[in-house]
């Protein structure tokens, strides 16, 4: 490898090549060398490693990386972050308050939260990084034991928002404010506000800036989910969630008649189709919880684009939405959302950016 001094853009390119090739040794070596040459650790984290991870997601969405390759690449990026953390630890000592960083239960994309944790450590905070999929009782128990100044809560998957709401409420009830971040909380953080988070930030750098300059105060009272979201009184979210398995099976049975090609699918193809239908039901339920049809229609457009990139015919999507609407004919909000989703399919033709699953 060329031993000339590394610059940010060439470093990003070199790291991407190593990550794409599955070369952990080269990837971590590039990071250590950049730090030895005087690169700012925070810039390496956010302007190099994070950008490479975004590209990993984009390449997966465009079907230029398999799921296995995407997982391997993410694991290598996590090792690169660990290498940076070990290198920076010898010169950074905590001098500020204590912060807990955690992912919502069910959220397995932990790298965005890890990036924020390392940025906060570099800026002098004592950080308890709890990682992916943190159950609410365990998180609250940790808060009572450690008494942090705040919780930074990360979620990239929108279907985890109902759980995020419960988590935010529980943290505030324990007297700890919550800074929310990640794509799940919507454009401009609109779902973070809806669900009562004390603050929101679009990325790790912004979150660290906000925490450093204007940390949220400890809450005087907590929000109650049903009080915050009166539209849930119609029970549509609850019923769709409770009947999820029944709804998926109903759509799969209905597709045999509405889309005869499904009859000739292999067991694996039917399994993948059922997974897609389950995701549709999950996003429908989340849209009902938030009373936001756009969350569902954006998901439908994204799904159509990803399937197109993989050469999968989209003919089964409109029938699936139609069958689901028939099964939910007594649910007006669900029916309206499904109708809007079907309308949106007419404009889903290109692969958009992945729903920020790789952003802090």
DOVO-570872 format. One line per 5 residues: number of its first residue (from 1); their letters; for each residue x negated, y negated, z of N, C-alpha, C. Coordinates in steps of 0.1 Angstrom, whole numbers, plus 5000, padded with zeros to 4 digits. Example, Ala and Ser with C-alpha at 12.3 -4.5 7.8 and 13.67 -1.06 7.14 Angstrom:
// DOVO-570872
1) AS) 4868,5057,5078,4877,5045,5078,4868,5033,5078 | 4872,5022,5071,4863,5011,5071,4871,5000,5079
END
This chain:
// DOVO-570872
1) XXXXX) 4992,5012,5000,5000,5000,5000,4991,4988,5000 | 4995,4977,4993,4988,4965,4992,4987,4959,5006 | 4975,4954,5010,4973,4949,5024,4973,4934,5024 | 4978,4927,5013,4979,4913,5013,4989,4908,5024 | 4988,4896,5029,4997,4891,5039,5012,4892,5034
6) XXXXX) 5020,4897,5043,5034,4898,5039,5042,4885,5041 | 5051,4882,5032,5060,4871,5033,5074,4877,5034 | 5084,4869,5039,5097,4874,5042,5104,4881,5030 | 5104,4875,5018,5111,4881,5007,5104,4894,5003 | 5090,4894,5001,5084,4907,4998,5085,4917,5009
11) XXXXX) 5086,4913,5021,5088,4922,5032,5101,4929,5032 | 5112,4921,5029,5125,4926,5027,5125,4937,5016 | 5119,4933,5005,5119,4942,4993,5111,4955,4997 | 5100,4954,5003,5092,4965,5007,5099,4974,5017 | 5106,4968,5027,5113,4976,5036,5125,4983,5030
16) XXXXX) 5132,4976,5021,5143,4983,5013,5137,4995,5006 | 5126,4994,4999,5121,5005,4992,5118,5017,5001 | 5112,5014,5013,5109,5024,5023,5122,5031,5028 | 5132,5023,5031,5144,5027,5037,5151,5036,5027 | 5152,5031,5014,5159,5039,5004,5152,5052,5001
21) XXXXX) 5139,5053,5003,5132,5065,5001,5132,5074,5013 | 5138,5069,5024,5138,5077,5036,5124,5078,5043 | 5116,5068,5041,5102,5068,5046,5101,5060,5059 | 5104,5067,5070,5104,5060,5083,5090,5055,5087 | 5080,5063,5084,5066,5059,5087,5063,5045,5081
26) XXXXX) 5065,5044,5068,5062,5032,5061,5071,5020,5066 | 5084,5023,5068,5093,5012,5073,5088,5007,5086 | 5086,5015,5096,5081,5010,5109,5068,5004,5108 | 5059,5009,5100,5046,5003,5098,5047,4989,5092 | 5056,4987,5083,5058,4973,5077,5062,4963,5088
31) XXXXX) 5071,4967,5096,5076,4958,5107,5064,4955,5117 | 5057,4965,5121,5046,4963,5131,5035,4954,5124 | 5033,4956,5112,5022,4948,5105,5027,4934,5104 | 5040,4932,5100,5045,4918,5099,5043,4910,5112 | 5046,4917,5123,5045,4911,5136,5031,4908,5140
36) XXXXX) 5022,4917,5136,5007,4915,5139,5002,4903,5131 | 5008,4901,5119,5004,4889,5111,5011,4876,5115 | 5019,4877,5125,5024,4864,5131,5039,4861,5126 | 5045,4870,5120,5059,4868,5116,5068,4866,5129 | 5077,4857,5128,5086,4855,5139,5095,4867,5141
41) XXXXX) 5095,4874,5153,5103,4886,5155,5118,4884,5152 | 5124,4873,5156,5138,4871,5153,5141,4870,5138 | 5132,4864,5131,5133,4864,5116,5132,4877,5110 | 5123,4885,5115,5121,4899,5110,5134,4907,5113 | 5140,4905,5124,5152,4912,5128,5164,4908,5118
46) XXXXX) 5166,4895,5117,5178,4890,5111,5177,4887,5096 | 5165,4883,5092,5163,4879,5078,5157,4890,5070 | 5153,4901,5076,5147,4912,5069,5155,4925,5072 | 5154,4930,5084,5161,4943,5087,5176,4942,5085 | 5182,4932,5090,5197,4930,5089,5201,4929,5074
51) XXXXX) 5193,4922,5066,5196,4921,5052,5195,4934,5045 | 5184,4942,5049,5183,4955,5043,5195,4964,5046 | 5200,4963,5059,5211,4971,5063,5224,4967,5055 | 5225,4954,5052,5237,4950,5044,5236,4956,5030 | 5224,4957,5025,5222,4963,5012,5225,4978,5012
56) XXXXX) 5222,4984,5023,5225,4998,5025,5240,5000,5023 | 5248,4992,5030,5262,4993,5029,5267,4990,5015 | 5262,4980,5008,5266,4977,4995,5263,4988,4985 | 5251,4994,4987,5247,5005,4978,5256,5018,4980 | 5260,5020,4993,5269,5031,4995,5283,5028,4989
61) XXXXX) 5288,5016,4990,5301,5012,4984,5301,5014,4969 | 5290,5011,4963,5289,5012,4948,5285,5026,4944 | 5285,5035,4953,5282,5049,4950,5268,5052,4945 | 5258,5043,4949,5244,5045,4946,5237,5051,4958 | 5244,5054,4969,5238,5061,4980,5249,5070,4985
66) XXXXX) 5245,5083,4989,5255,5092,4995,5257,5088,5010 | 5266,5094,5016,5269,5092,5030,5256,5096,5038 | 5250,5108,5034,5239,5113,5041,5227,5103,5039 | 5225,5097,5027,5215,5087,5025,5217,5075,5033 | 5230,5071,5034,5233,5059,5042,5231,5061,5056
71) XXXXX) 5234,5073,5062,5231,5075,5076,5216,5076,5078 | 5209,5082,5069,5194,5083,5071,5188,5069,5070 | 5193,5060,5061,5187,5047,5060,5190,5039,5073 | 5202,5040,5078,5206,5033,5090,5197,5037,5102 | 5195,5051,5102,5186,5056,5113,5172,5050,5112
76) XXXXX) 5167,5049,5100,5154,5043,5098,5154,5028,5102 | 5164,5021,5099,5165,5007,5103,5165,5006,5118 | 5172,5015,5125,5173,5015,5139,5159,5018,5145 | 5151,5026,5139,5137,5029,5143,5129,5016,5141 | 5131,5009,5130,5124,4997,5127,5127,4986,5138
81) XXXXX) 5140,4986,5143,5143,4977,5153,5136,4981,5166 | 5136,4994,5169,5129,4999,5181,5114,4996,5181 | 5108,4997,5169,5094,4993,5168,5091,4979,5171 | 5100,4970,5166,5099,4956,5169,5101,4953,5183 | 5111,4960,5189,5114,4958,5204,5102,4961,5212
86) XXXXX) 5095,4972,5209,5084,4977,5217,5072,4967,5215 | 5070,4962,5203,5060,4952,5200,5062,4939,5208 | 5075,4934,5208,5078,4921,5214,5079,4922,5229 | 5081,4934,5234,5083,4935,5249,5071,4931,5257 | 5059,4932,5251,5047,4929,5259,5045,4914,5261
91) XXXXX) 5053,4906,5253,5051,4891,5254,5064,4884,5258 | 5075,4892,5261,5088,4885,5264,5092,4891,5278 | 5095,4882,5287,5100,4886,5300,5113,4878,5303 | 5123,4885,5309,5136,4879,5311,5135,4866,5320 | 5141,4855,5316,5140,4843,5324,5154,4837,5325
96) XXXXX) 5164,4842,5318,5177,4837,5318,5187,4847,5326 | 5200,4846,5323,5209,4854,5330,5210,4868,5324 | 5220,4876,5329,5222,4889,5324,5234,4891,5315 | 5233,4898,5305,5243,4900,5295,5245,4915,5292 | 5258,4919,5290,5261,4932,5286,5265,4932,5271
101) XXXXX) 5259,4940,5263,5262,4942,5249,5267,4956,5247 | 5279,4957,5241,5285,4970,5239,5294,4970,5226 | 5296,4982,5221,5306,4984,5210,5319,4988,5216 | 5330,4985,5209,5343,4989,5213,5344,5004,5212 | 5351,5011,5221,5353,5025,5220,5358,5029,5206
106) XXXXX) 5352,5039,5200,5356,5043,5187,5348,5037,5176 | 5340,5027,5180,5331,5020,5170,5317,5026,5170 | 5313,5033,5159,5301,5040,5159,5290,5032,5151 | 5293,5020,5145,5283,5012,5139,5276,5003,5149 | 5265,5008,5155,5259,5002,5167,5248,4992,5163
111) XXXXX) 5243,4993,5150,5232,4984,5147,5234,4969,5149 | 5246,4964,5145,5248,4950,5147,5247,4946,5162 | 5252,4954,5171,5251,4951,5185,5237,4952,5189 | 5230,4962,5184,5215,4963,5188,5207,4951,5183 | 5210,4946,5171,5203,4934,5166,5206,4922,5176
116) XXXXX) 5218,4921,5180,5221,4910,5189,5214,4912,5203 | 5213,4924,5207,5206,4927,5220,5192,4923,5219 | 5185,4926,5208,5171,4923,5207,5169,4908,5205 | 5178,4901,5198,5177,4886,5197,5178,4880,5211 | 5188,4884,5218,5189,4879,5232,5177,4881,5241
121) XXXXX) 5172,4893,5240,5159,4896,5247,5148,4887,5243 | 5147,4885,5230,5136,4876,5225,5138,4862,5231 | 5150,4858,5233,5153,4845,5238,5153,4844,5254 | 5149,4855,5260,5147,4855,5274,5159,4859,5283 | 5169,4866,5277,5180,4871,5285,5176,4885,5290
126) XXXXX) 5182,4889,5301,5182,4903,5305,5194,4910,5299 | 5192,4920,5291,5203,4926,5283,5205,4940,5287 | 5217,4944,5290,5221,4958,5291,5228,4962,5278 | 5221,4969,5270,5227,4974,5257,5233,4988,5259 | 5246,4989,5258,5253,5001,5261,5256,5010,5248
131) XXXXX) 5253,5004,5236,5254,5012,5224,5268,5014,5219 | 5270,5024,5211,5282,5027,5204,5293,5033,5213 | 5306,5031,5209,5317,5039,5215,5317,5039,5230 | 5318,5027,5236,5318,5026,5250,5332,5027,5256 | 5336,5037,5263,5350,5037,5268,5352,5026,5278
136) XXXXX) 5364,5021,5278,5367,5009,5287,5364,5012,5301 | 5368,5023,5307,5366,5025,5322,5351,5025,5325 | 5342,5030,5316,5328,5030,5318,5322,5016,5317 | 5327,5009,5307,5323,4995,5306,5326,4987,5318 | 5338,4988,5323,5343,4980,5335,5335,4984,5347
141) XXXXX) 5332,4997,5348,5324,5002,5360,5310,4996,5359 | 5305,4995,5347,5292,4988,5346,5292,4974,5350 | 5303,4967,5346,5304,4953,5349,5304,4950,5364 | 5312,4959,5371,5313,4958,5385,5299,4960,5392 | 5292,4969,5386,5279,4973,5393,5268,4962,5390
146) XXXXX) 5269,4956,5378,5257,4947,5374,5260,4932,5375 | 5273,4929,5374,5277,4914,5374,5271,4906,5364 | 5272,4909,5351,5266,4901,5340,5274,4887,5339 | 5267,4878,5332,5273,4865,5329,5284,4866,5319 | 5282,4876,5309,5293,4877,5299,5291,4891,5292
151) XXXXX) 5301,4895,5285,5300,4907,5276,5300,4902,5262 | 5291,4907,5254,5291,4906,5239,5297,4919,5234 | 5309,4918,5227,5316,4930,5223,5316,4930,5208 | 5311,4941,5202,5310,4943,5188,5319,4953,5182 | 5325,4950,5170,5333,4959,5163,5333,4956,5148
156) XXXXX) 5330,4966,5140,5330,4964,5126,5342,4970,5119 | 5349,4979,5126,5360,4987,5120,5373,4981,5125 | 5381,4975,5116,5393,4968,5120,5403,4977,5128 | 5403,4990,5125,5413,4999,5132,5410,5000,5147 | 5399,4995,5151,5396,4995,5165,5400,4983,5173
161) XXXXX) 5407,4974,5166,5411,4961,5172,5421,4963,5184 | 5431,4972,5183,5439,4974,5195,5431,4978,5207 | 5421,4987,5205,5412,4990,5216,5404,4978,5220 | 5400,4970,5211,5392,4958,5214,5401,4949,5223 | 5413,4948,5220,5422,4940,5228,5423,4944,5242
166) XXXXX) 5424,4958,5244,5424,4963,5258,5411,4961,5265 | 5400,4961,5257,5387,4959,5263,5385,4945,5267 | 5389,4936,5259,5388,4921,5262,5396,4919,5275 | 5408,4924,5275,5417,4921,5287,5411,4927,5299 | 5405,4939,5299,5400,4945,5310,5387,4938,5315
171) XXXXX) 5379,4933,5306,5367,4926,5310,5371,4913,5317 | 5381,4906,5311,5385,4893,5317,5391,4896,5331 | 5399,4907,5332,5404,4910,5345,5393,4913,5356 | 5382,4917,5351,5370,4919,5360,5363,4906,5362 | 5367,4895,5356,5361,4882,5359,5349,4879,5349
176) XXXXX) 5348,4887,5338,5337,4885,5329,5342,4880,5315 | 5337,4869,5310,5342,4864,5297,5336,4873,5286 | 5343,4872,5274,5339,4881,5263,5336,4872,5251 | 5324,4875,5245,5321,4869,5232,5322,4880,5222 | 5331,4879,5212,5334,4889,5202,5326,4886,5189
181) XXXXX) 5322,4897,5183,5315,4896,5170,5317,4908,5161 | 5315,4907,5148,5316,4918,5139,5328,4916,5130 | 5327,4923,5118,5337,4921,5108,5351,4924,5112 | 5353,4933,5122,5366,4937,5126,5374,4925,5131 | 5368,4915,5136,5375,4904,5141,5380,4894,5131
186) XXXXX) 5378,4897,5118,5384,4889,5107,5377,4877,5103 | 5381,4872,5091,5374,4859,5086,5376,4848,5096 | 5365,4841,5099,5365,4830,5109,5369,4834,5123 | 5369,4848,5126,5371,4852,5139,5386,4851,5143 | 5395,4851,5133,5409,4849,5136,5415,4859,5146
191) XXXXX) 5410,4872,5144,5416,4882,5153,5410,4881,5167 | 5398,4876,5168,5391,4874,5181,5400,4864,5189 | 5404,4853,5183,5413,4844,5190,5426,4849,5193 | 5432,4857,5184,5445,4863,5186,5445,4872,5198 | 5434,4880,5199,5433,4890,5210,5427,4884,5223
196) XXXXX) 5425,4871,5223,5421,4864,5236,5407,4864,5240 | 5398,4867,5230,5384,4866,5233,5380,4851,5237 | 5370,4850,5246,5367,4837,5251,5358,4829,5240 | 5352,4837,5231,5344,4830,5221,5342,4841,5210 | 5338,4836,5198,5335,4844,5187,5323,4839,5179
201) XXXXX) 5315,4848,5173,5304,4843,5165,5303,4852,5153 | 5300,4847,5141,5300,4855,5129,5288,4864,5127 | 5277,4861,5134,5265,4869,5133,5256,4868,5146 | 5245,4876,5146,5237,4876,5158,5231,4863,5162 | 5226,4856,5152,5219,4843,5154,5229,4833,5160
206) XXXXX) 5241,4832,5154,5251,4823,5158,5256,4827,5172 | 5257,4840,5175,5261,4844,5188,5251,4840,5199 | 5238,4842,5196,5228,4839,5205,5227,4824,5207 | 5229,4816,5197,5230,4801,5198,5241,4797,5207 | 5253,4803,5205,5265,4799,5213,5263,4803,5227
211) XXXXX) 5258,4815,5230,5256,4819,5244,5245,4810,5251 | 5235,4806,5243,5225,4798,5249,5229,4784,5252 | 5237,4778,5242,5240,4764,5243,5253,4761,5251 | 5263,4770,5249,5276,4768,5255,5283,4781,5259 | 5277,4788,5269,5283,4801,5273,5297,4799,5279
216) XXXXX) 5306,4808,5275,5319,4807,5281,5320,4809,5296 | 5329,4801,5302,5330,4802,5317,5337,4815,5320 | 5336,4819,5333,5343,4831,5338,5358,4828,5337 | 5366,4837,5333,5380,4835,5331,5387,4834,5345 | 5397,4825,5345,5405,4823,5357,5417,4833,5357
221) XXXXX) 5421,4837,5346,5432,4847,5345,5429,4855,5332 | 5436,4867,5331,5435,4875,5320,5447,4875,5311 | 5446,4880,5299,5457,4880,5290,5464,4894,5291 | 5477,4895,5289,5484,4908,5289,5487,4911,5274 | 5484,4923,5269,5486,4925,5255,5500,4922,5250
226) XXXXX) 5510,4927,5256,5524,4925,5251,5528,4910,5252 | 5523,4903,5262,5526,4889,5263,5520,4882,5251 | 5508,4886,5248,5500,4879,5237,5507,4882,5223 | 5512,4894,5221,5517,4898,5208,5532,4902,5209 | 5540,4892,5210,5555,4895,5211,5561,4903,5200
231) XXXXX) 5555,4903,5188,5560,4911,5177,5559,4926,5180 | 5551,4930,5190,5551,4944,5193,5563,4950,5199 | 5572,4941,5203,5585,4945,5209,5593,4954,5200 | 5591,4953,5187,5599,4961,5177,5594,4975,5177 | 5583,4979,5184,5579,4992,5185,5574,4999,5172
236) XXXXX) 5572,4991,5161,5568,4997,5149,5554,5002,5150 | 5545,4994,5156,5531,4999,5158,5531,5011,5166 | 5538,5012,5177,5538,5024,5186,5543,5036,5178 | 5554,5035,5171,5559,5046,5164,5550,5051,5153 | 5544,5042,5145,5535,5046,5134,5523,5053,5141
241) XXXXX) 5518,5048,5152,5506,5054,5158,5510,5068,5163 | 5521,5069,5170,5525,5082,5175,5528,5093,5165 | 5533,5089,5153,5536,5098,5143,5526,5099,5132 | 5514,5095,5135,5503,5095,5125,5501,5108,5117 | 5500,5119,5125,5498,5132,5119,5510,5136,5110
246) XXXXX) 5522,5134,5115,5534,5137,5107,5534,5129,5094 | 5531,5116,5095,5531,5107,5083,5521,5112,5073 | 5509,5115,5077,5499,5120,5068,5503,5133,5061 | 5509,5142,5068,5514,5155,5063,5525,5152,5053 | 5534,5143,5056,5545,5140,5047,5540,5134,5034
251) XXXXX) 5530,5125,5034,5525,5120,5022,5518,5131,5014 | 5511,5139,5020,5504,5150,5013,5514,5159,5006 | 5525,5162,5013,5536,5171,5007,5542,5163,4995 | 5545,5150,4997,5552,5143,4987,5543,5141,4975 | 5530,5140,4976,5521,5138,4965,5521,5150,4955
256) XXXXX) 5524,5162,4960,5525,5174,4952,5536,5172,4941 | 5546,5165,4944,5557,5162,4934,5554,5149,4927 | 5550,5139,4934,5549,5125,4928,5536,5124,4919 | 5526,5132,4923,5513,5132,4915,5508,5146,4913 | 5514,5153,4903,5512,5167,4901,5497,5172,4901
261) XXXXX) 5488,5163,4897,5474,5166,4896,5469,5171,4910 | 5475,5166,4921,5471,5170,4934,5472,5185,4936 | 5482,5191,4929,5484,5206,4931,5471,5214,4927 | 5463,5208,4918,5452,5215,4913,5439,5211,4920 | 5440,5203,4930,5428,5199,4938,5422,5211,4945
266) XXXXX) 5409,5211,4947,5403,5220,4955,5406,5217,4970 | 5402,5227,4979,5404,5224,4993,5397,5212,4997 | 5385,5210,4992,5377,5198,4996,5383,5185,4991 | 5388,5186,4979,5395,5174,4973,5408,5170,4981 | 5415,5180,4985,5427,5178,4993,5423,5172,5007
271) XXXXX) 5413,5177,5013,5408,5172,5026,5404,5158,5025 | 5397,5154,5014,5393,5140,5012,5405,5131,5010 | 5415,5136,5002,5427,5129,5000,5434,5126,5013 | 5435,5137,5021,5442,5135,5034,5435,5125,5043 | 5421,5125,5042,5414,5115,5050,5417,5101,5045
276) XXXXX) 5418,5099,5032,5422,5086,5027,5436,5082,5031 | 5445,5091,5031,5458,5088,5036,5458,5084,5051 | 5450,5091,5059,5450,5088,5073,5444,5074,5075 | 5434,5070,5067,5429,5057,5068,5440,5046,5065 | 5448,5050,5054,5459,5040,5051,5468,5039,5062
281) XXXXX) 5472,5050,5069,5481,5049,5080,5475,5041,5092 | 5462,5043,5094,5455,5036,5105,5455,5021,5102 | 5452,5017,5090,5451,5003,5087,5465,4997,5087 | 5475,5005,5083,5489,5000,5084,5492,4997,5099 | 5489,5006,5108,5492,5005,5122,5485,4992,5127
286) XXXXX) 5473,4990,5123,5465,4979,5128,5471,4966,5123 | 5476,4966,5110,5482,4954,5105,5495,4951,5113 | 5502,4961,5117,5514,4960,5125,5511,4954,5138 | 5500,4959,5144,5496,4954,5157,5493,4939,5157 | 5486,4935,5146,5482,4921,5145,5493,4912,5138
291) XXXXX) 5503,4919,5132,5513,4912,5124,5506,4904,5113 | 5496,4911,5106,5489,4905,5095,5488,4914,5083 | 5497,4912,5073,5497,4921,5062,5483,4920,5054 | 5477,4909,5054,5464,4907,5047,5454,4917,5051 | 5453,4921,5063,5444,4931,5067,5446,4944,5060
296) XXXXX) 5458,4947,5058,5461,4960,5051,5459,4958,5036 | 5463,4947,5030,5461,4946,5015,5446,4945,5012 | 5438,4938,5020,5424,4938,5018,5418,4952,5018 | 5423,4960,5028,5418,4974,5029,5421,4982,5016 | 5434,4980,5011,5438,4987,5000,5430,4983,4987
301) XXXXX) 5427,4970,4986,5419,4966,4975,5404,4971,4976 | 5399,4972,4988,5386,4977,4990,5385,4992,4987 | 5395,4999,4992,5396,5014,4989,5397,5017,4974 | 5405,5009,4967,5406,5011,4953,5393,5009,4946 | 5386,4998,4950,5373,4995,4944,5363,5006,4947
306) XXXXX) 5362,5011,4959,5353,5022,4962,5356,5034,4955 | 5369,5038,4954,5372,5050,4946,5369,5048,4931 | 5371,5036,4926,5368,5034,4912,5353,5036,4910 | 5344,5031,4919,5330,5032,4918,5326,5047,4918 | 5334,5055,4924,5331,5069,4925,5338,5077,4914
311) XXXXX) 5344,5071,4905,5351,5077,4893,5363,5085,4897 | 5369,5081,4909,5382,5088,4913,5394,5080,4908 | 5403,5087,4901,5415,5080,4896,5423,5074,4907 | 5428,5062,4904,5436,5055,4914,5451,5058,4913 | 5455,5067,4904,5469,5070,4902,5476,5075,4914
316) XXXXX) 5469,5081,4924,5475,5086,4936,5478,5076,4946 | 5472,5064,4945,5474,5054,4956,5488,5048,4956 | 5493,5043,4945,5507,5038,4945,5517,5048,4950 | 5517,5061,4945,5526,5071,4950,5525,5073,4965 | 5513,5073,4970,5511,5075,4984,5517,5064,4992
321) XXXXX) 5516,5051,4988,5522,5040,4995,5537,5041,4994 | 5542,5045,4982,5557,5047,4980,5562,5057,4990 | 5556,5069,4990,5560,5080,4999,5560,5075,5014 | 5550,5068,5018,5549,5063,5031,5560,5053,5034 | 5562,5045,5025,5573,5035,5027,5587,5042,5028
326) XXXXX) 5589,5053,5021,5601,5060,5022,5602,5067,5036 | 5591,5072,5041,5591,5078,5054,5594,5067,5065 | 5590,5055,5062,5591,5044,5072,5603,5034,5068 | 5613,5040,5062,5623,5031,5056,5631,5023,5067 | 5630,5028,5079,5637,5020,5090,5628,5010,5097
331) XXXXX) 5616,5008,5092,5607,4999,5098,5604,4987,5088 | 5611,4976,5090,5610,4965,5080,5596,4959,5079 | 5589,4957,5090,5576,4951,5088,5566,4961,5081 | 5567,4974,5084,5558,4983,5077,5562,4984,5063 | 5574,4984,5059,5578,4984,5045,5573,4972,5037
336) XXXXX) 5574,4960,5044,5569,4948,5037,5554,4949,5035 | 5547,4954,5044,5532,4955,5043,5529,4965,5032 | 5535,4976,5032,5532,4986,5022,5536,4981,5008 | 5546,4973,5006,5550,4967,4993,5539,4958,4989 | 5534,4950,4998,5523,4940,4995,5510,4948,4991
341) XXXXX) 5508,4959,4998,5496,4967,4994,5497,4972,4980 | 5509,4977,4976,5511,4982,4963,5509,4971,4952 | 5514,4959,4955,5512,4948,4946,5497,4944,4945 | 5489,4946,4956,5475,4942,4955,5467,4951,4946 | 5472,4963,4944,5464,4973,4936,5462,4968,4922
346) XXXXX) 5470,4959,4917,5469,4954,4904,5457,4945,4902 | 5451,4940,4913,5439,4931,4911,5426,4937,4917 | 5427,4950,4921,5415,4956,4927,5407,4963,4916 | 5397,4956,4910,5390,4961,4899,5375,4962,4901 | 5369,4955,4911,5355,4955,4913,5352,4958,4927
351) XXXXX) 5340,4963,4930,5336,4966,4943,5333,4953,4951 | 5341,4950,4961,5338,4938,4969,5327,4941,4979 | 5323,4932,4987,5313,4934,4998,5320,4944,5008 | 5311,4953,5013,5316,4962,5023,5321,4953,5035 | 5333,4957,5042,5339,4949,5052,5329,4947,5064
356) XXXXX) 5318,4941,5061,5308,4936,5071,5304,4947,5081 | 5305,4959,5078,5302,4970,5087,5287,4969,5092 | 5279,4963,5084,5265,4962,5087,5260,4948,5092 | 5270,4939,5095,5267,4926,5100,5268,4926,5115 | 5259,4918,5122,5262,4917,5136,5274,4908,5139
END
